[in-house]
């Protein structure tokens, strides 16, 4: 069974990399991390675009829609 972790983020430049690393350290073998950027205006997008790991997928909203919409986007794209 695969575990999907959905991370909504907005202007999390200072914390998103650390959060991803903490989730990866969970020890779960079949893990996918789905990050939904809700139209951040800081450097969050640059950090997320640099991610090239197979089990991490990033989705971007074209405008800020709120945490609930970011979660729904993540859930809709979870395997």
C-alpha positions in Angstrom: 0.0 0.0 0.0 1.3 3.4 -0.9 1.1 6.4 1.5 0.5 9.7 -0.1 1.4 12.8 1.9 -0.1 16.0 0.6 1.6 19.3 1.6 -0.2 22.5 0.7 2.1 25.5 0.8 2.0 29.2 0.4 5.1 31.4 1.0 7.0 28.6 2.8 10.5 29.4 1.4 12.1 29.1 4.9 10.4 25.8 5.8 9.4 23.7 2.8 12.8 22.0 2.2 13.1 21.0 5.9 9.5 19.7 5.9 10.1 17.6 2.9 13.2 16.1 4.4 11.4 15.3 7.6 8.6 13.4 5.7 11.3 11.5 3.7 12.9 10.4 7.0 9.6 8.7 8.0 11.0 5.3 7.0 8.0 4.4 4.9 9.1 2.6 1.8 6.2 3.2 -0.6 5.7 6.9 -0.1 4.7 9.7 -2.4 4.9 13.3 -1.5 2.5 15.7 -3.3 3.2 19.4 -2.8 0.7 22.0 -4.0 2.0 25.5 -4.2 -0.9 28.0 -3.8 0.7 30.8 -5.9 3.5 31.7 -3.5 5.1 35.1 -3.9 8.4 34.4 -2.2 11.1 31.9 -3.3 9.1 28.8 -2.6 8.5 28.1 -6.3 12.2 28.1 -7.0 12.8 25.5 -4.3 10.0 23.4 -5.6 11.1 23.6 -9.2 14.6 22.2 -8.2 13.0 19.0 -6.9 13.8 16.1 -9.2 12.9 13.1 -7.1 10.6 10.5 -8.6 8.4 10.1 -5.5 7.8 13.8 -5.1 5.3 15.6 -7.4 4.6 19.3 -7.3 1.5 21.1 -8.6 1.1 24.9 -8.9 -2.0 27.0 -8.6 -2.1 30.0 -11.0 -3.7 32.1 -8.3 -4.1 31.8 -4.6 -7.2 29.6 -3.9 -6.6 28.8 -0.2 -5.5 25.8 1.8 -8.7 23.8 1.2 -8.3 24.1 -2.6 -4.6 23.2 -2.4 -5.5 20.1 -0.4 -8.2 19.1 -2.9 -5.7 19.4 -5.7 -3.3 17.2 -3.8 -5.9 14.6 -3.0 -7.2 14.5 -6.6 -3.6 13.8 -7.8 -2.7 11.2 -5.2 -2.1 7.6 -6.3 
